[in-house]
Every structure is written in structure tokens, then in C-alpha cells.
Amino acid sequence: FVNDDSNPIDDMGHGTHVASIAAGKGVLNGVAPDATIYAYKVLNHLGNGNSTDIIAAIEKSVDYNQDGNFSDHLDIISLSLTAHCLGIYNENCGPDDPMSTVVDNAVGVGVVAIIAADNLGPGPRTIGSPGAARKAITVGATYKKNYENENYAFWGDVNPRMDQIVSFSSRGPIMLDEEEIIKPDILAPGAIICAARYDSIFPNNTNIYYYPCFDDEHVQLAGTSMSTPIVSGSVALLKQAHPDWTPEDIKSALMITAKDLGYDANTQGAGRIDVLKAINPPFMTSPLILDFGIIDVTNQILPMIISKELLIRNLKPYDITLILNITNATNNRYVLKTHNISSVNVSSLTIGANSNASVNISLYITPGITGSLDGSLLITENGKIFHVPYTVNLFSYNIFSCADLILEGEYFLNADIIESVSLTDHYDRSACITIIKNNTVLDCQGHTIEYKDVDYHYFYNYGIRAYGSSASQLQNVTTKNCIIKSSNVGLNYVYINNGSITNSILEFNNDFGIRLVHSNYNSLSNITVKSSPYLGIELENSNYNILSNMVLTSNDI
């Protein structure tokens, strides 16, 4: 589909590496060395391509001879590529864009689609497209072993451990107008993977991470591009063992048997794959994740109970007995907060041979609980534990703790937010208050957002962050009457136009008091910025902003 020829030969190195991880056969075998590879080249020698070629290749995979009959579709498509949505999901980039739509259509006719999450972590809403496709198996990356006594950190991860998520691995959720999609679905090792080397890429002493391994014919690389073919090869093994399994069956088997690494659902999905466990699961579930969705509790009569049904399908030709437990819901924003709000209606369940049964999971929502919460339903069968994640986003226009402002409207901060953060093994890039919609007003009402005990080397945060993208710039975002202390960036506007910041105080913020990036025609007035060790205010590629009645004191620059 590129280079104006019919030869899909690699001319960059990325394709060789990922293909050999999935199905290479030689001195180093891939995950499924006897699988057949069909190569459709959609990226050029620079690693760039266009969605039209990618869509055409997916359609070719679905209908190999292009006769309108899908019975000749390939079993698996593996896409180690992505378009960056930059946290703004719409018809141009996200689960409803043309690439994601054609992926979902492919899954609908029996193709298993495994797609890289993207490498824009560790912040939220960094999943790209077509990894945003609802029916795809979207893959994040972990470390494959322990790294100790290294002279440098890997992408900000100092001495990372086996099964630790790599900081660059993209996270969810995918936020649409009133829909939240949990991604990634699964994790697999993506750092640092030794596989076939194209030509002589990355010779010794040219890259701190990437260089030849095993011999001169192999090279070690990293990315969700590498974790994706590990899952693709694993799916080939599952298809070989179970040729009658549907794409949803395979996704269920991978997710129900994944190793829970202790991260939230939008960081790890179901966890790290365990293909040996996935080859013979005793049961499958539907849905794969219990997503209670976005619930506006602003005007709800609380407490309230919300419930979901989980269907469990016994795959065995004999009865199985399951023990069910459910973990508390946790809000993993900066500081682990646990809420005892979850329950399951039965503690044990016997399901007949090749039969189905249902259980109900309920959440008891009380006043003052907001944010993105998740936990797991733990299902034990014959001493083995399986888990089904659950998640809910409780949303209110009245804010009492760190929150995502996910809909248009006027929000009120009704209490000081004092977060204690003392982390030595986690590198984050999140905001206490995040604004992602046009016409959003945040009135802090004189309350304070402050961080305590922050190790800025490992933890990067924003007090308030409003952001759009170059393709989808936000309009009319207002923040007012706020006091923000001890963030890396107190208040950050990215791709914001015709907004305002008024009547606020920013002090002791480590890098910037206020930072505007690609933001134009905003009004900043009646603001005090003091004691920032770096810049009081930065305007980067930002024009026609009006600043009035500003006090800047004791800032380094």
C-alpha cells in the first residue's frame, strides 16, 4: 500500500521486529513460530502512513480475494501503529473514527484485532486510534524482568521491576460526550524485547536503550508496538487450540485469566496476559469489564444503588463451583482512597455442565464519593483466582476532591483539596482538576488545591489542567477564584482559546505558576503568582492574550 509496488518488504526495521516477535522462526522463535504471516505494508521508511492505506489493508484482511465473501478472512490482524488523539476523542480520532470503525467491523465478521495502545503515557486519555476501537484487544506494555543497579532510568522508571507498567504505556479512559470506554484491555511485556533486526539498525553506542542483542541479527526495542505482537502470537496459539472460539471468546479468555498487577482498570485493563492460563479457562464472562459508566450524582437522592448483571458461561462438561468475592472500590488519583460500596448477590455458585448462570454486582453510592472508581470481582474455581474488573465514574458539578470535569457546565469547588503525595516508584503526569470540554467554568470559590510531600523527580502534576488539541481546540474555558499551591504547574491551558483566568493566587509551584501553550485570545486578570522556582508565567506559542492587574513576585524568572 506504499512505495508504489506490491512488495511489502520492510525498509525501516519496525515491521521486521514486530513480525518476528509474533511468529518468527529461527535461532530466536516468536510466540507462535508456526503461524503464517500475511504482510500488508502501510507505513513508509520513516514509519509514517495514512488512514486510507490502513483501512484498505484491514479490508483486505477481512476479504482476502476482495470478492465480497468474508469466509476467507484472516484469523488475526496485528497493528503496531497509532494515530495520536491527544485526549480529545471525536469522529476524527477515537472509537467512532474511520479506522476504529473498520476494526470493529472486522471483528464483527470473525477477525481478532490486536492493536497497540500508544506510547504517550503515563497520563490519562492517551490511547490512540485505532486502539480506541471498542471491539479491539488494545495492548499496553510492561517490563519483562527486574532491572537493578542500572546507571540510568528507563523512561523515568528507576530500577523497574518485572510486570511494572512502562511509564510510556498509554492509559485510558476514552471520554466521549456521555460515554466512558475502559482501555487498554490487556498488558504484555513491551520493554525491552529482543527480536529480529532489519539491516544494521541501532548499532552499539548509538542509543541508550536500543542496541544489538543475542547476535548481530537481533536488536532490542521497546514500546506497545512490541507488546502487541506478543498478544497476537498468543492469540494464534489460542486459535490453534480452540478454532471454534469467536473474537469475543478469545478476548474473554485473555482478560479473565490475566494477572492483576494492582493498577486501576484504565492503566492495566484486566492485567498482564497469562496465555498458559488462558488456553484452558473453566468459564468465560459477559461483559468482560463491568462498566457502570458515567453517573451524574449532582442532583441525585443519595444514597442510591446501581446494579449490573454478569453472565458466567461454564465451558466444562461437568459442574463447576465458584466462590465470589468483591474488592472495595478505589480511587487511584495520587493517593489510594478506598470506598466500601460494592457487593455481589451470592458468595458461591454452582453452574451445570456447559450451562450459564448470572450474578448481580451492586454499588451503594453515598454522598461525597466522586471520581473514577474501580475494583474487581474475584472468582475462585478449584483454587485458581480469576477476576473481572468493575469501574464507575461518579460525577458532580459540586467538587470536594480531585475530579475530571467531563461535561460542559459550571462547577463549584466546595472544599480545600489537600493531597499528600510521597511516591518514589511512580512517574505521573496528571492534574487534580482536568477540563476537557468547551464552555466549562470552574469556580473554586476561594478554596485551595495543594500538594504535600511531593518528590518532584518522580511525580509531575498540575493543579488545574485544561487541554484541547491542534485538531480540536477548546473554547471558552474559565477558571476563577482559585488558590493553587505546590504543583509542578499550577494552572495549565493547552490549545485553549477565548477563555479566562481571574481572581486567583498561585504560589510555590515548582516549574510554572501559569502556563499557556498554543492558547490564544484569553484574558488573565487579578492574579498573583509568587515563589515559583522557575517561571512565574509562560506563554508558549500563545498570542493575543490580555494580562491585567497581575502581581508577580519572588519567582526565579
C-alpha positions as CSV (number, residue, x, y, z in Angstrom):
1,F,0.0,0.0,0.0
2,V,3.1,2.3,-0.1
3,N,6.2,2.7,-2.3
4,D,4.1,2.1,-5.4
5,D,4.9,-1.6,-5.6
6,S,3.5,-5.0,-4.5
7,N,6.4,-5.9,-2.3
8,P,5.7,-5.4,1.4
9,I,9.4,-5.7,2.3
10,D,10.5,-3.7,5.4
11,D,12.6,-0.6,4.8
12,M,12.7,0.8,8.3
13,G,13.0,-2.0,10.9
14,H,9.8,-1.8,12.9
15,G,7.9,-4.3,10.8
16,T,10.7,-6.9,10.9
17,H,10.9,-6.6,14.7
18,V,7.2,-6.9,15.4
19,A,6.6,-9.7,12.9
20,S,9.4,-11.8,14.4
21,I,8.0,-11.3,17.9
22,A,4.6,-12.7,16.9
23,A,5.7,-15.5,14.6
24,G,9.4,-15.6,13.9
25,K,11.1,-18.9,13.5
26,G,14.9,-19.2,13.8
27,V,17.6,-19.0,16.4
28,L,15.1,-17.0,18.4
29,N,11.5,-18.1,18.0
30,G,8.5,-15.8,18.2
31,V,5.5,-16.6,20.3
32,A,3.8,-18.6,17.5
33,P,6.6,-19.8,15.3
34,D,4.4,-21.9,13.0
35,A,1.8,-19.2,12.3
36,T,1.5,-17.9,8.8
37,I,2.3,-14.2,8.3
38,Y,0.5,-12.0,5.8
39,A,2.3,-8.7,5.4
40,Y,0.5,-5.6,4.4
41,K,2.8,-2.6,4.2
42,V,1.0,0.6,5.2
43,L,4.0,2.7,6.7
44,N,6.9,4.1,4.7
45,H,10.6,4.1,5.5
46,L,10.0,6.9,8.1
47,G,7.3,5.0,9.9
48,N,4.6,7.3,8.6
49,G,1.4,6.4,6.8
50,N,-2.2,7.5,6.2
51,S,-5.5,6.1,7.4
52,T,-6.7,5.4,3.9
53,D,-4.0,2.8,3.4
54,I,-4.5,1.3,6.9
55,I,-8.2,0.9,6.2
56,A,-7.6,-0.7,2.9
57,A,-5.2,-3.2,4.4
58,I,-7.8,-4.1,7.1
59,E,-10.4,-4.6,4.5
60,K,-8.0,-6.8,2.6
61,S,-7.5,-8.9,5.7
62,V,-11.3,-9.3,6.1
63,D,-11.9,-10.3,2.4
64,Y,-8.6,-11.7,1.1
65,N,-9.7,-12.1,-2.5
66,Q,-12.0,-9.0,-2.4
67,D,-15.0,-10.9,-3.8
68,G,-17.4,-9.7,-1.1
69,N,-17.4,-13.1,0.7
70,F,-15.7,-12.8,4.1
71,S,-15.2,-16.5,4.6
72,D,-11.5,-16.1,3.5
73,H,-10.8,-13.6,6.2
74,L,-7.5,-13.8,8.2
75,D,-7.7,-15.1,11.8
76,I,-5.8,-12.2,13.4
77,I,-4.7,-8.7,12.5
78,S,-1.9,-7.1,14.5
79,L,-1.4,-3.4,14.3
80,S,1.6,-1.9,16.0
81,L,0.7,1.6,14.9
82,T,-1.4,4.5,16.1
83,A,-2.7,8.0,15.4
84,H,-2.4,10.3,18.5
85,C,-5.8,11.5,19.7
86,L,-4.2,13.6,22.4
87,G,-7.0,13.1,24.8
88,I,-9.7,14.6,22.5
89,Y,-11.9,11.9,21.2
90,N,-14.4,12.6,18.4
91,E,-15.3,11.4,14.9
92,N,-11.8,12.4,13.6
93,C,-9.8,10.4,16.2
94,G,-11.4,7.9,18.6
95,P,-13.7,4.9,18.8
96,D,-16.0,6.3,16.0
97,D,-13.4,7.4,13.5
98,P,-13.0,5.5,10.2
99,M,-10.0,3.4,11.3
100,S,-11.6,2.2,14.6
101,T,-14.9,1.6,12.8
102,V,-13.3,-0.7,10.2
103,V,-11.6,-2.5,13.0
104,D,-14.9,-3.1,14.8
105,N,-16.4,-4.3,11.5
106,A,-13.5,-6.7,11.0
107,V,-14.1,-8.2,14.5
108,G,-17.8,-8.5,13.7
109,V,-17.0,-11.0,10.9
110,G,-14.6,-13.1,12.9
111,V,-11.2,-11.4,12.8
112,V,-9.4,-10.9,16.1
113,A,-7.9,-7.4,16.2
114,I,-4.9,-6.7,18.4
115,I,-3.7,-3.1,18.5
116,A,-1.1,-1.0,20.3
117,A,-2.4,1.4,22.9
118,D,0.2,4.1,22.0
119,N,3.3,5.4,23.8
120,L,2.1,8.7,25.2
121,G,1.8,7.6,28.9
122,P,1.8,8.0,31.8
123,G,-1.0,10.5,31.7
124,P,-4.7,9.6,31.3
125,R,-6.6,9.7,28.0
126,T,-3.6,8.9,25.9
127,I,-5.0,5.9,24.0
128,G,-4.6,6.4,20.2
129,S,-6.6,5.2,17.2
130,P,-7.4,2.5,16.1
131,G,-6.6,1.2,19.6
132,A,-9.6,3.1,20.7
133,A,-11.9,0.6,18.8
134,R,-14.4,-0.9,21.2
135,K,-14.0,-4.5,19.9
136,A,-10.2,-4.4,19.6
137,I,-7.9,-6.0,22.1
138,T,-5.9,-2.9,23.0
139,V,-2.4,-3.6,24.5
140,G,-0.3,-1.7,26.9
141,A,3.3,-2.5,27.9
142,T,5.1,-3.9,31.0
143,Y,8.7,-4.7,31.8
144,K,9.7,-8.3,31.2
145,K,12.2,-8.6,34.1
146,N,13.7,-6.8,37.1
147,Y,16.3,-4.1,36.4
148,E,18.6,-3.3,39.3
149,N,21.6,-1.1,39.8
150,E,21.3,0.5,36.4
151,N,23.1,3.7,35.7
152,Y,20.0,5.4,34.3
153,A,16.3,5.2,34.5
154,F,14.1,3.7,31.7
155,W,11.7,6.4,30.5
156,G,11.6,7.8,34.0
157,D,11.3,4.4,35.7
158,V,14.2,3.8,38.1
159,N,15.2,0.2,38.5
160,P,11.8,-1.1,37.2
161,R,10.5,-4.5,38.2
162,M,9.0,-7.3,36.2
163,D,5.3,-6.7,35.5
164,Q,5.7,-2.9,36.3
165,I,3.9,-0.9,33.6
166,V,6.2,1.1,31.5
167,S,5.7,4.8,32.0
168,F,5.2,5.5,28.3
169,S,2.4,2.9,28.0
170,S,-0.8,4.8,27.2
171,R,-3.7,4.9,29.5
172,G,-7.5,5.4,29.3
173,P,-10.2,6.2,29.7
174,I,-11.6,7.2,26.3
175,M,-14.1,10.0,27.1
176,L,-16.9,10.8,24.7
177,D,-19.8,13.1,25.4
178,E,-21.5,10.8,27.9
179,E,-19.6,7.6,27.4
180,E,-16.5,6.3,29.0
181,I,-14.6,3.4,27.4
182,I,-12.1,1.5,29.5
183,K,-8.8,1.0,27.7
184,P,-6.3,-0.7,27.4
185,D,-7.8,-4.2,27.6
186,I,-4.6,-6.1,28.5
187,L,-0.9,-5.7,29.1
188,A,2.1,-7.7,27.8
189,P,5.9,-7.3,28.0
190,G,7.0,-4.5,25.8
191,A,10.3,-3.5,27.4
192,I,12.9,-4.4,26.4
193,I,12.3,-7.1,23.7
194,C,15.0,-8.8,21.7
195,A,13.9,-9.8,18.2
196,A,14.9,-9.8,14.5
197,R,17.0,-6.9,13.3
198,Y,16.5,-5.2,10.0
199,D,19.7,-4.4,8.2
200,S,22.1,-2.8,10.8
201,I,19.7,-0.5,12.7
202,F,20.8,0.7,16.2
203,P,24.5,-0.2,16.2
204,N,26.2,-0.3,19.6
205,N,26.7,3.1,21.3
206,T,24.1,5.0,19.3
207,N,21.1,4.6,21.6
208,I,21.0,4.3,25.4
209,Y,18.2,1.7,25.2
210,Y,18.4,0.1,21.8
211,Y,21.3,-2.0,20.5
212,P,22.0,-5.5,19.2
213,C,21.1,-8.4,21.4
214,F,21.9,-12.2,21.2
215,D,23.8,-11.7,18.0
216,D,24.2,-9.1,15.1
217,E,20.9,-10.3,13.6
218,H,18.8,-9.2,16.5
219,V,18.1,-5.9,18.3
220,Q,16.3,-4.9,21.5
221,L,13.5,-2.4,21.2
222,A,10.6,-1.2,23.4
223,G,7.0,0.1,23.0
224,T,3.4,-1.0,23.0
225,S,4.4,-2.0,19.4
226,M,6.4,-4.8,20.9
227,S,3.8,-5.9,23.5
228,T,1.1,-6.1,20.7
229,P,2.7,-8.9,18.7
230,I,3.3,-10.9,22.0
231,V,-0.5,-10.8,22.4
232,S,-1.0,-11.5,18.7
233,G,1.2,-14.6,18.8
234,S,-0.6,-15.7,22.0
235,V,-4.0,-15.4,20.2
236,A,-2.6,-17.6,17.4
237,L,-1.9,-20.3,20.0
238,L,-5.4,-19.9,21.4
239,K,-6.9,-20.1,17.9
240,Q,-4.9,-23.3,17.2
241,A,-6.2,-24.9,20.4
242,H,-9.8,-23.6,20.0
243,P,-10.5,-22.9,16.3
244,D,-14.2,-22.5,17.2
245,W,-13.7,-19.6,19.6
246,T,-15.0,-16.2,18.5
247,P,-13.1,-13.0,18.8
248,E,-15.1,-12.2,22.0
249,D,-14.3,-15.7,23.4
250,I,-10.6,-15.0,22.9
251,K,-10.8,-11.6,24.4
252,S,-12.7,-13.0,27.4
253,A,-10.2,-15.8,27.9
254,L,-7.3,-13.4,27.9
255,M,-8.9,-10.9,30.2
256,I,-10.5,-13.3,32.7
257,T,-7.1,-15.1,33.2
258,A,-4.9,-12.1,33.2
259,K,-2.6,-11.4,36.2
260,D,-3.9,-8.5,38.2
261,L,-1.0,-6.2,38.7
262,G,-2.8,-3.9,41.1
263,Y,-3.2,-0.9,38.8
264,D,-6.6,0.7,38.0
265,A,-8.6,-0.5,35.1
266,N,-7.6,2.4,32.8
267,T,-4.0,1.7,33.4
268,Q,-3.8,-2.1,33.1
269,G,-7.2,-3.2,31.7
270,A,-7.6,-6.7,33.1
271,G,-3.8,-7.1,33.8
272,R,-0.9,-8.8,32.2
273,I,-1.6,-11.8,29.9
274,D,-1.1,-15.4,31.1
275,V,-1.5,-17.4,27.9
276,L,-0.9,-20.7,29.7
277,K,-3.9,-20.0,31.9
278,A,-5.9,-18.6,29.0
279,I,-5.6,-21.8,27.0
280,N,-8.0,-23.7,29.2
281,P,-10.3,-21.4,31.3
282,P,-13.1,-23.1,33.1
283,F,-15.6,-20.3,32.2
284,M,-16.0,-17.1,30.4
285,T,-17.9,-13.9,31.3
286,S,-20.0,-11.3,29.6
287,P,-19.4,-8.4,29.8
288,L,-15.6,-8.6,30.1
289,I,-15.5,-5.5,32.3
290,L,-18.4,-4.3,34.5
291,D,-18.5,-0.7,33.4
292,F,-21.2,1.2,35.2
293,G,-20.4,4.2,33.1
294,I,-20.6,8.0,33.9
295,I,-23.2,8.9,36.5
296,D,-24.1,12.5,37.4
297,V,-24.8,12.5,41.1
298,T,-25.2,16.3,41.4
299,N,-29.0,16.2,41.9
300,Q,-29.5,12.5,42.8
301,I,-31.1,11.5,46.0
302,L,-28.4,9.7,47.9
303,P,-27.7,7.0,48.9
304,M,-28.6,5.1,45.8
305,I,-27.9,1.6,44.5
306,I,-26.9,0.8,40.9
307,S,-26.5,-2.8,39.7
308,K,-25.2,-4.8,36.7
309,E,-25.6,-8.4,35.7
310,L,-22.7,-10.6,34.9
311,L,-23.2,-13.7,32.8
312,I,-20.9,-16.7,33.5
313,R,-20.6,-19.5,31.0
314,N,-19.3,-22.8,32.1
315,L,-17.0,-24.3,29.4
316,K,-16.6,-27.6,31.1
317,P,-18.6,-30.9,30.5
318,Y,-19.2,-31.1,34.3
319,D,-20.5,-28.9,37.1
320,I,-18.2,-26.2,38.5
321,T,-18.5,-24.4,41.8
322,L,-17.4,-20.8,42.0
323,I,-16.6,-18.7,45.1
324,L,-17.2,-15.0,44.6
325,N,-15.7,-12.0,46.5
326,I,-15.6,-8.4,45.5
327,T,-12.9,-5.8,46.4
328,N,-13.7,-2.3,47.6
329,A,-13.8,0.5,45.1
330,T,-10.7,2.6,44.9
331,N,-9.9,6.0,43.5
332,N,-6.2,5.8,42.4
333,R,-5.8,9.6,41.8
334,Y,-2.5,10.4,43.5
335,V,-3.4,8.8,46.9
336,L,-5.2,5.5,47.2
337,K,-8.7,6.0,48.5
338,T,-10.9,3.1,49.2
339,H,-14.7,3.0,49.5
340,N,-16.7,0.1,50.8
341,I,-19.6,0.4,48.3
342,S,-19.5,-2.8,46.3
343,S,-21.3,-6.1,46.8
344,V,-22.2,-9.3,44.9
345,N,-25.5,-11.0,45.5
346,V,-24.1,-14.5,46.0
347,S,-20.9,-15.8,47.7
348,S,-20.9,-19.2,45.9
349,L,-22.4,-20.5,42.8
350,T,-22.6,-24.0,41.1
351,I,-23.1,-24.0,37.3
352,G,-24.1,-27.1,35.4
353,A,-22.1,-28.6,32.6
354,N,-21.9,-26.3,29.6
355,S,-24.5,-24.0,31.2
356,N,-24.8,-20.4,32.1
357,A,-25.6,-18.5,35.3
358,S,-25.9,-14.8,36.2
359,V,-24.9,-12.8,39.3
360,N,-25.6,-9.2,40.2
361,I,-23.0,-6.7,41.3
362,S,-24.2,-3.6,43.1
363,L,-22.6,-0.3,44.1
364,Y,-24.0,1.6,47.1
365,I,-23.4,5.3,46.3
366,T,-23.3,7.6,49.3
367,P,-22.9,11.4,49.4
368,G,-19.4,12.8,48.9
369,I,-18.0,10.0,46.8
370,T,-17.0,11.1,43.3
371,G,-14.4,10.3,40.7
372,S,-13.3,7.4,38.7
373,L,-13.5,4.3,40.9
374,D,-12.7,0.7,40.2
375,G,-12.2,-2.7,41.8
376,S,-12.5,-6.4,40.9
377,L,-15.0,-9.3,41.2
378,L,-12.8,-12.2,42.3
379,I,-14.0,-15.6,41.1
380,T,-12.3,-18.7,42.6
381,E,-12.6,-22.1,40.9
382,N,-10.7,-25.1,42.1
383,G,-8.2,-22.9,44.0
384,K,-7.5,-20.7,41.0
385,I,-8.5,-17.0,41.1
386,F,-9.9,-15.2,38.1
387,H,-11.0,-11.6,38.1
388,V,-13.5,-9.3,36.4
389,P,-12.7,-5.5,36.8
390,Y,-15.5,-3.1,37.5
391,T,-15.5,0.6,37.2
392,V,-17.7,3.7,37.6
393,N,-17.2,7.4,37.1
394,L,-19.3,9.4,39.7
395,F,-19.5,12.9,38.5
396,S,-20.8,16.0,40.2
397,Y,-20.9,19.7,39.5
398,N,-20.1,20.2,43.2
399,I,-16.5,19.3,43.7
400,F,-15.0,18.1,47.0
401,S,-11.9,16.3,45.8
402,C,-9.7,15.9,42.7
403,A,-12.1,15.5,39.7
404,D,-12.4,15.3,35.9
405,L,-14.8,17.9,34.5
406,I,-16.1,15.7,31.7
407,L,-19.2,17.7,30.6
408,E,-19.8,21.3,29.7
409,G,-21.2,23.4,32.5
410,E,-20.4,25.4,35.7
411,Y,-18.6,23.6,38.5
412,F,-18.0,24.7,42.1
413,L,-15.2,23.7,44.4
414,N,-16.8,23.4,47.8
415,A,-13.8,22.4,49.9
416,D,-10.0,22.7,50.1
417,I,-8.2,19.8,48.4
418,I,-5.0,18.9,50.2
419,E,-3.3,15.9,48.6
420,S,-0.4,14.1,50.3
421,V,1.9,12.6,47.7
422,S,5.0,10.7,48.7
423,L,6.0,8.5,45.8
424,T,9.4,7.0,44.9
425,D,8.5,4.5,42.3
426,H,5.8,6.2,40.2
427,Y,6.0,8.9,37.5
428,D,2.7,10.5,36.8
429,R,1.5,13.4,34.6
430,S,-2.0,14.1,35.8
431,A,-4.0,17.0,37.1
432,C,-6.1,17.4,40.2
433,I,-8.8,19.1,38.2
434,T,-9.0,18.3,34.5
435,I,-11.1,20.3,32.0
436,I,-11.7,18.7,28.5
437,K,-14.9,20.4,27.2
438,N,-15.8,23.7,25.7
439,N,-17.8,26.2,27.8
440,T,-16.6,24.9,31.1
441,V,-16.5,27.2,34.2
442,L,-14.6,26.2,37.3
443,D,-15.3,28.4,40.3
444,C,-13.0,27.5,43.2
445,Q,-14.9,29.9,45.5
446,G,-11.6,30.8,47.2
447,H,-10.7,27.2,48.1
448,T,-7.2,25.8,47.8
449,I,-5.6,23.0,45.8
450,E,-2.4,22.0,47.4
451,Y,0.1,19.1,47.4
452,K,2.1,17.9,50.3
453,D,5.3,15.8,50.4
454,V,5.8,15.8,46.7
455,D,9.0,14.3,45.3
456,Y,9.1,16.2,42.0
457,H,11.7,13.9,40.5
458,Y,9.2,11.1,40.4
459,F,5.9,12.8,40.3
460,Y,4.8,15.5,37.9
461,N,1.4,17.1,38.4
462,Y,-0.8,20.0,37.6
463,G,-3.2,21.8,39.9
464,I,-5.7,22.6,37.2
465,R,-5.2,21.5,33.6
466,A,-7.4,22.4,30.6
467,Y,-6.4,20.9,27.3
468,G,-7.6,20.5,23.7
469,S,-5.5,19.5,20.7
470,S,-4.3,21.1,17.5
471,A,-7.3,19.4,15.7
472,S,-9.8,20.2,18.4
473,Q,-9.1,23.4,20.3
474,L,-11.3,24.2,23.3
475,Q,-13.2,27.4,23.5
476,N,-14.5,29.5,26.5
477,V,-12.8,27.8,29.4
478,T,-13.0,29.8,32.6
479,T,-11.2,29.3,36.0
480,K,-11.7,31.7,38.8
481,N,-11.3,32.3,42.5
482,C,-8.7,29.6,42.9
483,I,-5.6,29.2,45.2
484,I,-3.2,26.6,43.8
485,K,0.0,25.6,45.7
486,S,2.9,23.2,45.3
487,S,2.2,21.7,41.9
488,N,4.7,21.4,39.1
489,V,2.4,23.6,37.1
490,G,-0.3,25.5,39.0
491,L,-2.6,26.2,36.1
492,N,-2.1,24.9,32.6
493,Y,-4.0,25.8,29.4
494,V,-3.2,23.8,26.2
495,Y,-5.0,24.7,23.0
496,I,-7.5,26.9,24.8
497,N,-9.0,29.9,23.0
498,N,-11.2,32.8,24.3
499,G,-11.0,31.6,27.9
500,S,-10.2,33.4,31.1
501,I,-8.3,33.0,34.4
502,T,-9.3,35.5,37.1
503,N,-9.1,36.4,40.8
504,S,-6.6,33.6,41.6
505,I,-3.4,33.0,43.6
506,L,-0.6,30.6,42.5
507,E,2.3,30.1,44.8
508,F,5.2,27.6,45.4
509,N,4.5,25.8,42.2
510,N,7.7,24.0,41.2
511,D,8.0,24.8,37.5
512,F,5.4,27.3,36.4
513,G,2.7,29.3,38.1
514,I,0.6,29.6,34.9
515,R,1.5,28.1,31.6
516,L,-0.3,28.7,28.3
517,V,0.6,26.6,25.3
518,H,-0.9,27.2,21.9
519,S,-3.6,29.2,23.6
520,N,-4.9,32.5,22.1
521,Y,-7.3,35.3,22.9
522,N,-7.5,34.5,26.6
523,S,-8.0,37.0,29.4
524,L,-5.9,36.8,32.6
525,S,-6.7,39.3,35.3
526,N,-6.4,39.9,39.1
527,I,-3.8,37.2,39.6
528,T,-0.9,36.8,41.9
529,V,1.9,34.5,41.0
530,K,4.7,34.1,43.6
531,S,7.6,31.9,44.7
532,S,7.8,29.7,41.6
533,P,11.4,28.3,41.5
534,Y,11.3,28.5,37.7
535,L,8.9,30.7,35.7
536,G,6.0,32.7,37.1
537,I,4.1,32.8,33.8
538,E,5.0,31.2,30.5
539,L,3.2,31.9,27.2
540,E,4.4,29.3,24.7
541,N,3.3,29.7,21.1
542,S,0.4,31.7,22.5
543,N,-0.8,35.1,21.1
544,Y,-3.3,37.9,21.7
545,N,-3.7,37.1,25.4
546,I,-4.6,40.0,27.6
547,L,-3.0,40.2,31.0
548,S,-4.1,42.9,33.5
549,N,-3.8,43.5,37.2
550,M,-1.1,40.9,37.6
551,V,1.3,40.6,40.6
552,L,4.4,38.5,40.1
553,T,6.9,38.3,43.0
554,S,9.7,36.1,44.1
555,N,9.7,33.9,41.0
556,D,13.1,32.8,39.7
557,I,12.3,34.1,36.2
